[in-house]
Structures are given as structure tokens and as C-alpha cells.
Amino acid sequence: MAPTASFDFEGSVAVVTGASGALGSAVAERFDAAGATVCAIDVVAPDDEDALLSAEGIDFREADLTDEGEVERVVEEIADDHGGIDHLLNIAGTWRGGDPVEETALETFDLLVDVNLKTAFLASKHALPHLQEREGSIVSVSAKSSLSGGEGDGLYRATKAGIRLLTETIAAENVGSVRANCVMPSVIDTPANREMMPDADHDEWVDPGEIGETMLALCSDATAVTSGAAVPVYGDAY
């Protein structure tokens, strides 16, 4: 279904992490189409064969978002180059699963914590002073599965639950200055998910662009009184 709402982000600066992936690239494209100056951050450059981001019209910055020094550098460069930051979209993330806790390698735990939770923490930490100046907003990506435990991917679920609690904390600490919300996808319709689950009903999955529309709404004046929320973006995949 085509979106029925329109948004005007002309004059605003939106930072999108994990921008070379399926969801990150869709979010970057939606904010760009709405008129925002989009600053896209990823460790994977747009010219990489695995990148899905078209860099045309978008300010791409390559950085490792698990490295605090790099995060601080790239956020300050963006703020200096564009005069500030209005919106932060924490998209960077990954999934690992298949093993029970007692069989899960420490490397898997470290990867999930670093990519899913640490990146959102560091990007938020260093963007917040700039967002506070502009009464800006943060939208991060949690997951429907974070609402309960489950077999085989409990560590992934735990990191996505951490995103929800981080979101609520930022919202509570910044009442009146920065709004923080997160979205909770079910299964996103991406090439990687189709490859992993070829026999699933892909029609039930959520299009990344539709999630991008929800994130636009959460950054817009239409949701000016909404902060600390975890918004379901399940599509038909209940």
C-alpha cells in the first residue's frame, strides 16, 4: 500500500546509522525524499558490492560505530559541516541465532551487543548535545521478539530489549528537549531474510520503506507529544 501521508523535512539534518543495509538505505531514501539533508553512516561504503544505499544526494560518512572515537569524530564533523543535527535514526544492527545459550559462543554475544546496542548507545551519546540544541528526535530499532524470550536467539532478543530500555531512558532524561522512540519490526522483507527463509510467506513481511515512513512520522510534528514509545511495525507478520 502506498503511503497516504506526506512530510516536509526541508532544512533539517538527519543522521542514519547502518545506512548501507536494507532498512538503513530505505530510511535514508525516505528522509532524503522528504527534503532532509541526510548524513548516512556505515562501515560498508556505497560502492561495496554488499551495499544497498545509493549515495546520490546523500552525505555518506564511513565509520565503525562500535568505536567511540570514530563515532565522536563523525558526529562532530556532521554537526560542523551542516550546522547541527535534528534527527538520529539508529538503524545499525544484525541478527544471529540458532543455538541455545549454553552452546552460544562468546564471540556471538559480543557481536550482538556491539552491533545492536553499543552502536545505538554511542551514536545517541554523541548526538544528544546537538539534538538538545535543536529540540530534535531519536528513533531506534528494537524488535517484536524483544517482548519475550525464545529458543535459539535469546541474545538477539536481549539486545533489542536493551534498545527499548535505552529509548525509554533517553526520553525520561530529555523531557522537553529531545524525543526518543523506537520501532519494533517483526520480519523485514530484505534480501538476506528471503535467502534465510525461502519458504516463508514473504507477503506477510514488512517492507523497509514502510518502516521508514513510520520513522518519518515519529520525527515529525505529527507526533510532537510522543516520546518513550515502542511502536509496533509488524505488518501482517503477527
C-alpha positions as CSV (number, residue, x, y, z in Angstrom):
1,M,0.0,0.0,0.0
2,A,1.4,3.4,-0.9
3,P,1.8,5.9,2.0
4,T,-1.0,8.4,2.2
5,A,0.9,10.9,4.4
6,S,3.5,13.5,3.3
7,F,6.3,15.0,5.3
8,D,8.4,18.1,4.9
9,F,11.8,17.9,6.5
10,E,13.3,20.7,4.4
11,G,16.1,22.5,6.4
12,S,16.6,19.6,8.8
13,V,19.6,17.3,9.2
14,A,19.0,13.6,9.7
15,V,21.8,11.1,10.6
16,V,21.1,7.5,9.6
17,T,23.3,4.7,11.0
18,G,23.6,1.4,9.3
19,A,22.7,3.2,6.1
20,S,24.1,0.7,3.7
21,G,21.8,-2.1,4.7
22,A,18.3,-2.8,3.5
23,L,16.4,-0.9,6.3
24,G,19.0,1.8,6.7
25,S,19.1,2.6,3.0
26,A,15.3,2.7,2.8
27,V,15.2,5.1,5.8
28,A,17.9,7.3,4.3
29,E,16.0,7.4,1.0
30,R,12.7,8.3,2.7
31,F,14.2,11.2,4.7
32,D,16.0,12.4,1.5
33,A,12.8,12.4,-0.4
34,A,11.1,14.4,2.4
35,G,13.7,17.1,1.9
36,A,16.1,16.4,4.8
37,T,19.8,16.7,4.5
38,V,20.7,13.0,5.1
39,C,24.1,12.1,6.6
40,A,24.5,8.3,6.2
41,I,27.0,6.4,8.4
42,D,28.1,2.8,7.9
43,V,31.3,0.7,7.9
44,V,30.2,-0.5,4.4
45,A,30.7,2.1,1.7
46,P,28.1,2.6,-1.0
47,D,30.4,1.3,-3.7
48,D,30.8,-2.0,-1.8
49,E,29.0,-4.9,-3.6
50,D,27.0,-5.6,-0.4
51,A,25.8,-2.0,0.0
52,L,22.2,-1.2,-0.9
53,L,22.5,2.6,-0.4
54,S,22.6,4.9,-3.4
55,A,24.9,7.8,-2.3
56,E,23.4,10.2,-4.8
57,G,22.3,13.3,-2.9
58,I,23.3,11.8,0.4
59,D,26.3,12.7,2.5
60,F,27.9,9.4,3.3
61,R,30.4,9.0,6.1
62,E,32.3,5.8,6.6
63,A,32.9,4.9,10.3
64,D,32.9,2.0,12.7
65,L,30.0,2.8,15.1
66,T,31.4,0.4,17.7
67,D,34.4,2.6,18.1
68,E,33.7,5.6,20.4
69,G,36.5,7.7,18.9
70,E,35.1,7.2,15.4
71,V,31.6,7.9,16.5
72,E,32.6,11.1,18.2
73,R,34.6,12.2,15.2
74,V,31.9,11.6,12.6
75,V,29.1,13.1,14.7
76,E,31.2,16.3,15.3
77,E,32.1,16.5,11.6
78,I,28.5,16.3,10.6
79,A,27.4,18.9,13.1
80,D,30.2,21.2,12.0
81,D,29.6,20.7,8.3
82,H,25.8,21.1,8.4
83,G,25.3,23.5,11.4
84,G,23.7,20.9,13.7
85,I,21.7,17.7,13.9
86,D,17.9,17.4,14.1
87,H,17.2,13.7,13.9
88,L,19.1,10.5,14.7
89,L,18.0,7.2,13.2
90,N,19.7,4.3,14.9
91,I,19.4,1.5,12.3
92,A,22.7,-0.3,12.6
93,G,22.0,-3.9,13.7
94,T,22.4,-7.6,13.0
95,W,20.9,-11.0,13.8
96,R,22.5,-14.2,15.0
97,G,20.8,-17.2,16.4
98,G,20.2,-20.9,16.2
99,D,21.9,-22.1,19.3
100,P,20.8,-22.4,22.9
101,V,22.6,-20.2,25.5
102,E,24.9,-23.0,26.7
103,E,26.1,-23.5,23.1
104,T,26.4,-19.9,22.1
105,A,29.9,-18.6,21.6
106,L,31.1,-15.5,23.5
107,E,32.0,-14.0,20.1
108,T,28.3,-14.1,19.1
109,F,27.3,-12.4,22.4
110,D,30.0,-9.7,21.8
111,L,28.9,-9.2,18.2
112,L,25.2,-8.7,19.1
113,V,25.9,-6.4,22.0
114,D,28.3,-4.3,20.0
115,V,26.3,-4.0,16.7
116,N,22.8,-3.8,18.1
117,L,23.2,-2.0,21.4
118,K,26.6,-0.3,21.6
119,T,26.2,1.5,18.3
120,A,22.8,3.0,19.4
121,F,24.3,4.0,22.7
122,L,27.4,5.7,21.2
123,A,25.5,7.4,18.4
124,S,22.9,8.7,20.9
125,K,25.5,9.7,23.4
126,H,27.4,11.9,21.0
127,A,24.4,13.2,19.0
128,L,22.4,14.2,22.1
129,P,24.2,17.5,22.8
130,H,23.4,18.6,19.2
131,L,19.9,17.3,19.3
132,Q,19.2,19.1,22.6
133,E,20.2,22.4,20.9
134,R,17.6,21.8,18.2
135,E,14.9,20.0,20.2
136,G,15.4,17.0,17.9
137,S,14.5,13.4,18.0
138,I,15.9,9.9,18.0
139,V,14.3,6.8,16.6
140,S,15.9,3.4,17.1
141,V,15.1,-0.1,16.0
142,S,14.0,-2.7,18.6
143,A,12.1,-5.8,17.6
144,K,8.8,-7.6,18.2
145,S,10.8,-10.6,19.5
146,S,12.3,-8.4,22.3
147,L,9.0,-8.6,24.1
148,S,9.6,-12.2,25.2
149,G,12.2,-14.9,25.4
150,G,12.5,-17.5,22.7
151,E,14.5,-20.5,21.7
152,G,17.8,-20.0,19.8
153,D,18.0,-16.3,19.6
154,G,17.7,-15.1,23.2
155,L,20.8,-12.9,23.0
156,Y,19.5,-11.1,20.0
157,R,16.2,-10.5,21.8
158,A,18.1,-9.3,24.9
159,T,19.9,-6.6,22.9
160,K,16.7,-5.5,21.2
161,A,15.1,-5.3,24.6
162,G,18.0,-3.1,25.6
163,I,17.2,-0.8,22.8
164,R,13.7,-0.3,24.2
165,L,15.0,0.5,27.7
166,L,17.7,2.8,26.3
167,T,14.9,4.6,24.4
168,E,12.8,5.0,27.5
169,T,15.8,6.3,29.5
170,I,16.8,8.9,26.9
171,A,13.1,10.0,26.7
172,A,12.9,10.4,30.5
173,E,16.2,12.2,30.7
174,N,15.4,14.7,27.9
175,V,11.8,15.7,28.5
176,G,11.1,18.9,26.7
177,S,14.3,18.8,24.7
178,V,14.7,15.6,22.7
179,R,12.1,13.0,21.9
180,A,13.2,9.3,21.7
181,N,11.1,6.5,20.3
182,C,11.8,3.1,18.8
183,V,10.1,0.8,16.3
184,M,9.6,-2.9,16.7
185,P,9.6,-4.8,13.4
186,S,8.5,-8.4,13.1
187,V,10.2,-9.8,9.9
188,I,11.5,-7.2,7.5
189,D,11.4,-8.1,3.8
190,T,15.1,-7.9,2.9
191,P,17.2,-10.0,0.5
192,A,19.0,-11.5,3.5
193,N,15.8,-12.7,5.2
194,R,14.5,-14.1,1.9
195,E,17.7,-16.1,1.5
196,M,17.5,-17.4,5.1
197,M,13.7,-18.2,4.9
198,P,12.9,-19.0,1.3
199,D,9.8,-21.0,2.1
200,A,8.2,-18.3,4.3
201,D,5.2,-16.2,3.2
202,H,7.0,-13.1,2.1
203,D,3.8,-11.2,1.5
204,E,3.3,-11.0,5.3
205,W,6.7,-9.3,5.9
206,V,7.1,-5.6,6.3
207,D,8.6,-3.5,3.5
208,P,11.6,-1.5,4.8
209,G,10.2,1.7,3.1
210,E,7.0,1.4,5.2
211,I,9.1,1.3,8.3
212,G,10.9,4.3,7.0
213,E,7.5,6.1,6.8
214,T,6.8,5.3,10.4
215,M,10.2,6.7,11.4
216,L,9.4,9.9,9.5
217,A,6.2,10.2,11.4
218,L,7.9,9.7,14.7
219,C,10.4,12.5,13.9
220,S,7.7,14.9,12.6
221,D,5.5,17.4,14.3
222,A,2.6,15.0,13.9
223,T,4.0,13.1,16.9
224,A,5.2,16.1,18.9
225,V,3.7,14.6,22.2
226,T,5.1,11.1,21.7
227,S,8.3,10.1,23.4
228,G,9.5,6.9,25.1
229,A,7.2,4.8,22.8
230,A,7.9,1.4,21.3
231,V,5.9,1.3,18.1
232,P,4.8,-2.0,16.5
233,V,5.6,-2.2,12.8
234,Y,4.5,-5.8,12.3
235,G,2.7,-5.6,9.0
236,D,0.8,-8.9,8.6
237,A,3.5,-10.9,10.4
238,Y,1.9,-11.3,13.8
